[in-house]
Amino acid sequence: MNSNDSLTEKYLPHNLLAEKIILGNLLVSPDAIDFTIKSLNIEAFYFKVHQEIYKTIIRIHKNNKIPDIPTITTFLQDNNIFKEEIDGIPVLLDLLNQVPNLVNMDAYVSLVQDKYLRRVLIKLGYQIVNSSYITNISLENIINDLESEVFNLTKQKKNNRILSSAELLTNVFNDLKNKAKNQIFSGLNSGFYDLDSLTQGFQKSDLIIIAGRPSMGKTAFCLNVGINVLKETKLPIIFFSLEMSKEQLIYRLLAMETNINNMRLRSANIKQFEWAILHSVIKHFSQLPLFIDDTTNITIVEIKTKIKNILVEYKKIGLVIIDYLQLMENNSNSFKNSNRVQELSQITRFLKNLAREFNIPILVLSQLSRNVENRVSKRPILSDLRESGSIEQDADLVLMLYRDEYYNKETIEPNVTELIIVKHRNGPIGVSKLKFDAEYTRFKNI
């Protein structure tokens, strides 16, 4: 332990014994390394000497060698780390003197991770105080950076406990019994029977991409799904619309539910008997938790904040819809030097993390590239995702909309939209078909 550690150890949270036990276990049991690497980064260790040893263990392990005392000593000597950071072999021997306890390894890892995150919070607190005094930094940037840091911090705070096979199998068995008893899909019903039979509903924690060329009905489809889920579950539905205003979406909703087309609604060309229908629909939906946010260029951090605000009041959320991916931005400093494809790839990863963190399905609309228009067959394929980056990797379900009538006026299936499942992480791919009612911008089961 060097003098700097001695000076600061009483000021920042840490646990010396837990760090020693973890490193001691890694020296005698290489099997624990993979688990520890996934749970702790190098900075999670408070003491510099422990950081250097842990870093060395990781390097040796990645080179497919056993990180024992001889190999670690050789590495440290060859790289002059002994002289600069570590006070000789006695430090390593002291780690071996710790009583091995692999049974409680996850508890020690959680303890070290907890202290690390507390240190990060303390440093973040000082950063906020210092930034607040600098008046040439806008308040918006300070708040956005703060939310980004807290978001990253939340991702690191995970439950590291590993479930036994008995616990996992019991959970699955109970889930199967519940499904068999109630004859229900495991996810949220979209309201479209053929689609739900393929997907078993939209699953919690899934990132679902709804893709298509312009005018295929992506927004109408997602609004239909959202309304169907809202009616069935009465859970909050959050629609983030980056392209259409909230008023435009409400007019679409009213057209779908009242059988009064959008044009007549906007011009108030409403027949006498239709007023009662309109009043009834408005009254019904006024009592349902439908939230529409039309903030342009919304960021991941803003979306997360708004979801959390609704969770505070309602405790649960049914579905989040984002229209659409290519209009999203991220003002985090880490994206300043990235190109647009890299930025969108990062956004989709964050969206997947959001779905997992809140345990809700997130539907994200996405444009397809113009390559579709240059092919003889206009049916989209997975590689048509525009600026795809890691979209294909992060998405659990990719659903593409295709209307043959758009390209072929002589089609044998007018007013039919194909829902093409091109990726399904936990189920089959396939095609289901819906009837598209253009007058009221709504979809129906065939």
N, C-alpha and C positions, 0 to 999 in steps of 0.2 A: 504494500500500500504506500503510495507516495505522499508527500507533504500536502499537495493540493487536495487529495482525497480527505486527509485528516482535517483540513480546514473547513471543508464544505459538508462533511458527512452528517453533521448535526442539523443542517439547515434544510436539506431536501429528503423526501421520503425514500427509503431503501431498506433492504433486508439482507445483511451480510451473510447470515447463516444459510438462508434459502439459496443465494447465489452460489455459495460454496458447495452445497449439497447437489445442486443441479450439475455443476461442472464435474464434481466427483463422480456422479453417476454416469456422465458421458464418457469419462475416462475408463471406467470399468465395464460399461455396457453400451457398445456402439449401436445396439438395436434401438436405443432411446433417442438417437440423434435426429432421425427423420421427424418424429413427433415434436421434438423441441424446436427444430428449425421452423416448422410451420407455425409455431405458437409464439416464439420470441425472436425479435430482431436483435442485432448486436447492441443497440443503444438501450435495450431493456435492462442490461446489466449496468449497475451504477458505477462500479469501480473500474478504472481504466485497465488495470491488470486483468480483471475478469473479461472485459471486452476483447482484449488482445488474445487471451487464451481461447475464448469462444470463437472468435474469428478464425483462429488457426485450426481449431477442431473442424469447423465447417469446410475450410479449404482442403484439408487432408481427406475428409470424408468424400467430398466431391471428386477427388482424384482416385476414388475407390481404394483407399488405404485405411488401415485401422489407426485411429487417433489415440495411440497409447503414449506413455511417457517418452520412450526413445524417439518416436517419430516427431512428436511435438517439440521435444528438446532440440532435435536436429534442425527443424524448421525455424525455430526461434533464434538459434545461434547463427544459422546461415543468413538470416535477414536482420541481424544485429538488434533484435527486439529485446533480448535479454538485458543488454546494457542500457537501452533507452527507456524501456517501459516496465520490464519485469526484473525483479531482484533475485535472479538465479533460480536454480532447481528447487530450493526449499519451498517456494510458492506452490509448485506443482505437487510436491510430496505432501504438503499440507492439505491439498484438495483430496488426495487419496486417503487421508486419515478420517475423512468424513464418513459416517456410517451410511452405506448404500441403502437406499429406500426407494426402489422403483415402483412399489405399490402406490405410494403417495406422490409420485413424480408430478402428476397433473396438478396437485394442490400447491406444490412448490412453484411450478411454472405460473399458475394463476396468481400467486402471491407476488412474484417478481414482476409480472405484467401489471398488476394493480399499482404497485409502487411507481413503475415507469410512467404509467398514464397520469398518475398524480403529479409527477415531476413535469410532464408535458403541460398539464393544466396550469401549474404554477408559472412556468415560463410564458405560457400564452397570456396569462393575466398581466405579467409585466409588459409584454408586447402591446397589449391593448392600452394600458395606461400610457406608455410612451407614445404610441401612435395618436392617441387622443390629444396630446399636447401639441402635435405638429399640425398646425392649422392649414397648411397648403395641401394636405391629404384630405380628400373629400370624405365626408361622413359615410356616404354610400359605399366607398371602397373599403373603409375600415370595417363596416358591418359585413360586407360580402366576404372579405378575407377572414373575418372571425367565424362566420358561418361555415366557410370552406374548411377551416382548421378543425372546427368542432365536428363537422361531417366526417372528415378523415379520422378523427379521434374515435368517433362512434364506431366506425368500421373495425377498428382494432380491438374494441371491447367486445370480445366474443366469449361464449362459454366454451372452454377448452375441454370440458369433461367428455370422455368417450363412452358412449353407451355400450353395454355388453350385448352379446347376441341374444340373450334371454330377454332383455328389455326391448330391443328392436323388434324381435319376433312377436312379442306380446302386443306391442303397439300396432303392428301390422295386422295381427289376428283380430284385435278389437275393431280396427278400422274396417276389415273385411266383413265382420259380423254386422256392423252398423249399416254398411252398404247393402248387404243381402237382406237385412230386415226391412229397411226403408225403401229399397229399390230406387236409389237415387244415384245421380252422377257424383263423382268425387269432387268436382269443381262447380263453378257457377254456371248455371244454364244460360246459354246465349239466347234461348227462345227459338232457335232454329234446329229442328230435330235431327236432320242428317248430319249437320256439323257437330252437334253434341255427341252423336253416336260415335264419331271418329275421335273426338278430343276428350270425351268424358267430362265436358265442361271446361271452363277456363280455370286452371289450377292456381292455388295460392302460391305466391313467390315466383310465378312465371313471368318472364318478359315476352310479350306477344307482339310480333310485328305484323301490321296490316298494310300491305303494299299494293300499289297499282299505279297505272298511268293516270293523268288528269281525266276527270269526268267519268271515272269508273264507279264512283259512289262510295269512296272510302269513308268520308265524313258521315254520310247518311247511314252506312252500315254500322259504324261505331256508335252513332247516336241511337240507332235502333237497339243495338246490344245493350247499351247503357240503360235505356228506358226499360227494356225487358228485365234486366237484373234488378233495377230499382223497384219495379212493381212486385217482383217475386220476393225479394229479400227485405225490402224497406231499409236497406243499408245505404249510407251515403255514397253517391257517385260523384266523382270530381272530373270535370271535363276541362282540360287546359287547351284553349283554342288560340293558336298563334296566328291563324290566318283569317278566320271569320270572327265577327263581333258577337258578343253574347246575345244581342238583339236578333241577329240573323239566325242563330241557333234556336232561339225561343220560337221564332216564326216557323222554323222547320218542325219543331216539336209540336206546335199547335196544328200545323197542317197534317202531320201524321195522325194525330189523335182525334181531330174533328172532321176529317174528310172535306176540309175547305182548303183549296189549293193556295199556295204561297202568294200568288199574284192577287187573288181576291182578298186575302187577309191584309196584305199591305195597303191595299187601296180602300179597305173597309167596305168592300162590296159584299156585304153579308146579308143573307136572307133572314127574314123575321124568325123562323123556327131555328135557325142556326145559332142565334144569340144564346139561347138556352143551353145548347150543346157546348158552345165556347165557354160559357160561364161555369158549367159543370167541370170541364176539363181543367180550367184555370184553378178552380177551387180544389180539385183533387191533387194537382201537382204542387200547389202551394203548401200542402201538408207533407210533401215528400222531400227528403234531404238531397236535392239535386243542386250541385254547385258548379257554376260555369265561370272560369277565369279567362279573360281574353287579353292578358298582358302580353305584349309583343316581345320577342327576343328573350323570353323567360329563361332563367338559368336553372341548373340542377338544384343549387342551394335554395333558391326561391321556391321551387316546387316542393322540396323537402319541408321547408318551414311551413308552407300552407297546408300540407298534409298533416303535419304535427298539430297545427292549430285546430284542425277539424277533429282530429283524434282526441284532443283534450275534451271536447264537448260530447262527441258521439261514441268514443271508446273503440268503435270498429269502423272499418271502411270496406265497402263492397268491391269497388273497381275504380281504377284511375285510367283516364284516357288522355293521350297527348296528341294533338293535331297541329303540326306534324314535326318529325325528327329534324329535317333539314333546316327548319327555321329556328332551332334551338341554339343557344350560345352558352359559353362558359367563360366567365371573366376571371377565373383563377389565374394566378401568376404562372402556374405550371404549363399553361397553354399558349403563352405569349409567342413562343418560338415554334409552335406546331403548325403544320398545314391543316387544311380543313378536314381531310380524311382522318388524320390522327385525332383531331379534336372530336369528331363525331364518334370515333371508336371509343374514346374515353367517356363520352357522354353515355353511350349504350352500356358500358361497363358500370357506370354509376347508376343508371336506371335499373340494371339487373340487381345491383346491391340494394337499391331502394326497395325493390319488390321483395327481396329476401328479408330485409330488415323489418319491414312493416307486415310481411307475410300476406301480401295481396297481389292479385294479378294486375299487371300494368300493360295496357294496350297502347302501342305507339304506331301512329301512321307514318308511312314512309313513301317517298316518291321512287319510281323506277326510272332507270336511265333511258335515253332515247334509242338505245340499241334495239329495243323492241320494235320500233317503227321501221327499221331497216331489214327486218326478217320477213320471210314469206309467212311463217307461222307467228302470229302476234301473241300467242299465249306466253305469259311471262315465266321465267325460270329463276332459280335462286341467284345466279350470277348477275341478274338484271338490277339487283338492289343498288340504288344510286349512292355513290361514295360509301360503299358498303363497309370497308375497313373490317372491323371485328363484329359487325352486326350479325353475320351468319353464325359466329361462334357464341355470342352472348345470348341470342334469342333462344327460347325454349320452343317456340312455335312461330313459324312464318307462314302467313296466310295471304295469298295473292288474289285480287279480284280481277275478273276478266269478263267483259261483255262482248260476245261475238258480233252483236248487232251494231256496235260502235264502228267496226271495221267492215262489216259485210251486211249491207242492207237487205240482202236476199237470204239471210240466215233462216234455218229451219226452226230456230228457237228464239223468237223475238221476246224481248223483255225478260230474258233469263240471264242471271249473273252466275258465273262459275266461281266458287270459292275453292281455290287450289291450295292444298296444304303441301308446301314444298320442303318443309322441315318440321319434324315433330320429335323432340328429344325423347319423349316417353310414350310414344304410340305410333300408329301407322300414318303414312301419308295417303293422300287420296283427294277426291273431288266431290263436293256437294253442290247442289244447285238451289238457287232461290229465285223467286219471281220479283222483279224490280218494278215498282209502281212509280214511274217518273213524275206523274202529276203531283203526288204527295211525298215524293222523295223517301219512300219507305220500301223495305223488303218484306216478303211474305214467304212462308213455307209453300212449296209446290205440292 
